[in-house]
Amino acid sequence: MILFSSLTTISLFDNVSLFIFSSAIALIVTWIAYLKNFFSLPFKDFEGPQVRFFDCLAVFLIFIASYQLLAEELVKFLSKHAHIHSRTTLLSISQLLTFLATVALLVLYGLICQGKKVSLKIWKDKTFPFSKPIYQDIGFGILSWVIAIPMVVATSYFTQTLTDLFFGISEKEQLAVRYLKLALDEPFALFVALFSILIAAPFMEEYLFRGVLQSWLRTRLGPIKAIVVSSVFFAALHYSPQQAVTNIPLLVTLFTFALYLGFIYEKTRSLFAPAFLHVTFNFISAMRIISLSME
């Protein structure tokens, strides 16, 4: 996921001003959403797919092993045999192949170990009393961006202001931002970067953290605690030692956004809703990065 506050380095005064403005918008939008019953959870005691702890462990091990081990081996193999001179293109090919391999392994695990019925319920539980057609789930996810983004942006500016006050202004960019900027001059690398940001990451992360982890936590902790705990894990996954103190606003902002993602999954019991909220957020952020880079 890529964040608005990671695009440019701005002064402390500007951060405070933007925090005040975005907070006012967030309060207005949140209050209107509350009055319209957006934050209600109908049928919150409905259990949904019965995901086991072993399922959580297995899918996360598949994901980690693929992206930590397979990706590295693919880079070595392609460097030796493919004669690709561009490092960015090499990494892009490796990332695309790793994603496809991970999806294939997760699908196989779902069909063989979880069973088709549970796997389908994770994506869309049609037995949920509040269930809507998939196109309505998609629309709800996209429209939820309007409600989520003011609070996410306000949180980002608030934590960025505190970080600047205590640690000084940092010019480190988020890794996803740097990756996208590096790919701008190479068409294939740009295609893979946009595919990763707009399709691969949103759907993979929503499956792992909302579909599997949150579904398992729901049966142990209830819906609200499950949303909070899965959001903590989601934010923690994005920690990077290379980003130093910029991890602070990044992780807090991601946690805030994950609360919305978890909530609308709980509200719809359809992964298509949080996935398209995630896609919308990343799309608008990516378009802003590209437009600023071209100025």
C-alpha positions as CSV (number, residue, x, y, z in Angstrom):
1,M,0.0,0.0,0.0
2,I,1.2,3.5,-0.8
3,L,0.4,6.5,1.3
4,F,-0.2,10.1,0.5
5,S,2.2,11.4,3.1
6,S,5.0,9.5,1.6
7,L,5.0,11.4,-1.7
8,T,6.7,14.6,-0.7
9,T,8.6,16.1,2.2
10,I,6.8,19.1,3.6
11,S,7.4,21.5,6.5
12,L,6.2,21.0,10.0
13,F,3.8,24.0,9.7
14,D,2.3,22.5,6.5
15,N,1.8,19.1,8.3
16,V,0.0,20.8,11.1
17,S,-2.2,22.8,8.8
18,L,-3.1,19.8,6.7
19,F,-3.8,17.8,9.8
20,I,-6.3,20.4,11.0
21,F,-8.0,20.6,7.7
22,S,-8.2,16.9,7.1
23,S,-9.4,16.3,10.7
24,A,-12.3,18.7,10.1
25,I,-13.2,16.9,6.9
26,A,-12.9,13.5,8.7
27,L,-15.2,14.5,11.5
28,I,-17.9,15.8,9.1
29,V,-17.7,12.7,6.9
30,T,-17.6,10.3,9.8
31,W,-20.6,11.9,11.5
32,I,-22.6,11.8,8.3
33,A,-21.7,8.1,7.8
34,Y,-22.7,7.4,11.4
35,L,-26.1,9.0,10.8
36,K,-26.5,6.9,7.7
37,N,-25.8,3.7,9.7
38,F,-22.6,3.0,7.8
39,F,-20.9,1.9,11.1
40,S,-23.6,-0.6,12.0
41,L,-22.8,-4.3,12.0
42,P,-25.9,-6.3,11.1
43,F,-25.8,-10.0,12.1
44,K,-22.4,-9.5,13.8
45,D,-22.8,-12.9,15.6
46,F,-23.0,-14.7,12.3
47,E,-20.0,-17.0,12.3
48,G,-19.2,-17.4,8.6
49,P,-16.4,-19.7,7.2
50,Q,-14.8,-21.9,9.8
51,V,-11.1,-21.1,9.3
52,R,-8.7,-23.2,11.5
53,F,-5.5,-22.0,13.1
54,F,-3.6,-24.5,10.9
55,D,-5.1,-22.7,7.8
56,C,-3.8,-19.3,9.1
57,L,-0.4,-20.8,9.7
58,A,-0.2,-22.6,6.4
59,V,-1.3,-19.7,4.1
60,F,1.1,-17.2,5.8
61,L,4.0,-19.7,5.6
62,I,3.2,-20.1,1.9
63,F,3.2,-16.4,1.4
64,I,6.4,-15.7,3.4
65,A,8.3,-18.6,1.8
66,S,7.3,-17.5,-1.7
67,Y,8.3,-13.9,-1.2
68,Q,11.3,-14.5,0.9
69,L,12.8,-17.6,-0.7
70,L,11.3,-18.1,-4.2
71,A,11.7,-14.4,-5.2
72,E,15.3,-14.4,-4.2
73,E,16.1,-17.6,-6.1
74,L,14.2,-16.3,-9.2
75,V,16.4,-13.2,-9.2
76,K,19.5,-15.4,-9.1
77,F,18.3,-17.7,-11.8
78,L,17.2,-14.9,-14.2
79,S,20.4,-13.0,-13.6
80,K,22.4,-16.0,-14.7
81,H,20.3,-17.3,-17.6
82,A,18.0,-14.6,-18.9
83,H,20.6,-12.0,-19.8
84,I,18.4,-9.1,-18.6
85,H,20.5,-6.0,-18.3
86,S,18.0,-3.8,-16.5
87,R,17.9,-4.5,-12.7
88,T,14.4,-3.0,-12.5
89,T,13.0,-5.3,-15.2
90,L,14.7,-8.3,-13.6
91,L,13.1,-7.5,-10.3
92,S,9.7,-7.0,-12.0
93,I,9.8,-10.3,-13.8
94,S,10.8,-12.0,-10.5
95,Q,8.0,-10.3,-8.6
96,L,5.3,-11.2,-11.2
97,L,6.4,-14.9,-11.3
98,T,6.5,-15.0,-7.5
99,F,3.0,-13.6,-7.3
100,L,1.6,-16.2,-9.8
101,A,3.4,-19.0,-8.0
102,T,2.0,-17.9,-4.6
103,V,-1.5,-17.7,-6.0
104,A,-1.2,-21.2,-7.5
105,L,0.0,-22.6,-4.1
106,L,-2.7,-20.8,-2.2
107,V,-5.4,-22.0,-4.6
108,L,-4.1,-25.6,-4.3
109,Y,-4.0,-25.4,-0.5
110,G,-7.5,-24.0,-0.4
111,L,-9.0,-26.7,-2.6
112,I,-7.1,-29.7,-1.1
113,C,-6.8,-28.7,2.6
114,Q,-9.5,-26.2,3.3
115,G,-12.1,-27.5,0.9
116,K,-13.9,-25.6,-1.9
117,K,-16.8,-24.7,0.3
118,V,-14.7,-22.9,3.0
119,S,-12.5,-21.3,0.3
120,L,-15.5,-19.8,-1.5
121,K,-17.1,-18.6,1.7
122,I,-13.9,-16.7,2.6
123,W,-14.3,-14.7,-0.7
124,K,-18.1,-14.4,-0.6
125,D,-20.4,-15.9,2.0
126,K,-23.7,-16.2,0.2
127,T,-25.3,-17.6,3.4
128,F,-24.8,-14.3,5.2
129,P,-28.3,-12.7,5.7
130,F,-27.0,-9.3,4.6
131,S,-25.4,-10.7,1.5
132,K,-25.6,-8.6,-1.7
133,P,-24.6,-9.3,-5.3
134,I,-20.8,-9.0,-6.0
135,Y,-21.2,-5.9,-8.0
136,Q,-22.8,-4.2,-5.1
137,D,-20.0,-5.3,-2.8
138,I,-17.5,-3.8,-5.3
139,G,-19.5,-0.5,-5.4
140,F,-19.7,-0.4,-1.6
141,G,-15.9,-0.9,-1.3
142,I,-15.2,1.9,-3.8
143,L,-17.7,4.3,-2.1
144,S,-16.2,3.5,1.3
145,W,-13.0,5.2,0.2
146,V,-14.9,8.5,0.6
147,I,-15.6,7.7,4.2
148,A,-12.2,6.1,5.0
149,I,-9.8,8.5,3.3
150,P,-10.3,11.7,5.4
151,M,-9.6,9.8,8.7
152,V,-6.6,8.0,7.1
153,V,-5.1,11.2,5.8
154,A,-5.7,13.0,9.1
155,T,-4.0,10.1,11.0
156,S,-1.1,10.3,8.6
157,Y,-0.5,14.0,9.0
158,F,-0.9,13.7,12.8
159,T,1.6,11.0,13.2
160,Q,3.9,12.6,10.7
161,T,3.8,15.8,12.7
162,L,4.7,14.0,15.9
163,T,7.5,12.1,14.2
164,D,8.9,15.3,12.8
165,L,8.8,17.0,16.2
166,F,10.6,14.2,18.0
167,F,13.0,12.9,15.3
168,G,13.2,15.7,12.7
169,I,11.9,15.7,9.2
170,S,12.9,12.6,7.3
171,E,13.3,12.5,3.5
172,K,13.0,8.7,3.2
173,E,10.3,7.6,0.8
174,Q,8.1,4.5,1.3
175,L,9.6,1.5,-0.5
176,A,6.5,1.1,-2.7
177,V,6.8,4.8,-3.8
178,R,10.5,4.3,-4.7
179,Y,9.7,1.1,-6.6
180,L,7.0,2.8,-8.7
181,K,9.3,5.8,-9.5
182,L,12.1,3.5,-10.6
183,A,9.7,1.7,-13.0
184,L,8.4,4.9,-14.7
185,D,11.1,4.8,-17.5
186,E,10.6,1.2,-18.4
187,P,7.1,0.1,-19.8
188,F,7.3,-3.5,-18.7
189,A,8.5,-2.6,-15.3
190,L,5.8,0.0,-15.0
191,F,3.1,-2.5,-16.0
192,V,4.3,-5.0,-13.3
193,A,4.6,-2.2,-10.7
194,L,1.0,-1.1,-11.4
195,F,-0.3,-4.6,-11.5
196,S,1.4,-5.3,-8.2
197,I,0.1,-2.1,-6.5
198,L,-3.4,-2.2,-8.0
199,I,-4.2,-5.9,-8.2
200,A,-1.7,-8.3,-6.6
201,A,-1.1,-6.5,-3.3
202,P,-4.8,-5.6,-2.6
203,F,-6.2,-9.0,-3.3
204,M,-3.4,-11.0,-1.7
205,E,-3.4,-8.9,1.4
206,E,-7.2,-8.9,1.8
207,Y,-7.3,-12.7,1.4
208,L,-4.5,-13.2,4.0
209,F,-5.5,-10.6,6.6
210,R,-9.3,-10.3,6.3
211,G,-10.3,-13.5,4.6
212,V,-8.2,-16.0,6.6
213,L,-6.8,-14.3,9.7
214,Q,-9.8,-12.1,10.6
215,S,-12.2,-15.0,10.0
216,W,-10.2,-17.3,12.3
217,L,-9.9,-14.5,15.0
218,R,-13.6,-13.8,14.8
219,T,-14.4,-17.3,16.2
220,R,-12.0,-16.7,19.1
221,L,-12.4,-13.0,19.9
222,G,-15.6,-11.8,18.3
223,P,-15.8,-9.4,15.4
224,I,-14.5,-6.1,16.9
225,K,-11.4,-7.6,18.5
226,A,-10.8,-9.6,15.4
227,I,-10.8,-6.5,13.3
228,V,-8.3,-4.7,15.6
229,V,-5.9,-7.6,16.0
230,S,-5.8,-8.4,12.2
231,S,-5.2,-4.7,11.6
232,V,-2.2,-4.8,13.9
233,F,-0.7,-7.7,12.0
234,F,-1.5,-6.1,8.7
235,A,0.4,-2.9,9.7
236,A,3.3,-4.9,11.1
237,L,3.8,-6.7,7.8
238,H,4.7,-3.4,6.2
239,Y,7.5,-2.6,8.6
240,S,10.8,-2.0,6.9
241,P,14.2,-1.4,8.7
242,Q,15.2,0.7,5.6
243,Q,12.5,3.3,6.3
244,A,13.8,4.1,9.8
245,V,11.6,6.5,11.8
246,T,9.2,6.9,8.8
247,N,7.9,3.5,9.9
248,I,6.0,5.3,12.7
249,P,3.5,7.3,10.5
250,L,3.4,4.5,8.0
251,L,2.4,1.8,10.4
252,V,-0.1,3.9,12.4
253,T,-1.7,5.1,9.2
254,L,-1.9,1.5,7.8
255,F,-3.4,0.3,11.0
256,T,-6.1,3.0,10.7
257,F,-6.9,2.1,7.1
258,A,-6.9,-1.6,8.0
259,L,-9.7,-1.0,10.6
260,Y,-11.9,0.2,7.7
261,L,-10.9,-2.7,5.6
262,G,-11.7,-5.2,8.4
263,F,-14.9,-3.4,9.2
264,I,-16.4,-3.5,5.7
265,Y,-15.4,-7.2,5.4
266,E,-17.3,-7.8,8.6
267,K,-20.2,-5.8,7.3
268,T,-20.5,-7.5,3.9
269,R,-18.7,-10.9,4.5
270,S,-17.4,-10.4,1.0
271,L,-13.7,-9.9,0.3
272,F,-14.6,-7.9,-2.9
273,A,-15.6,-5.0,-0.7
274,P,-12.3,-4.4,1.2
275,A,-10.3,-5.5,-1.9
276,F,-11.8,-2.7,-4.0
277,L,-11.5,-0.2,-1.2
278,H,-7.8,-1.2,-1.1
279,V,-7.6,-1.0,-4.9
280,T,-9.2,2.5,-5.0
281,F,-6.8,3.8,-2.3
282,N,-3.7,2.4,-4.1
283,F,-5.0,3.6,-7.5
284,I,-5.4,7.2,-6.5
285,S,-2.1,7.2,-4.6
286,A,-0.3,5.7,-7.6
287,M,-1.8,8.2,-10.1
288,R,-0.7,11.1,-7.8
289,I,2.9,9.7,-7.6
290,I,3.0,9.4,-11.4
291,S,1.6,12.9,-12.0
292,L,4.0,14.5,-9.5
293,S,6.9,12.6,-11.1
294,M,6.1,14.0,-14.5
295,E,6.1,17.6,-13.4
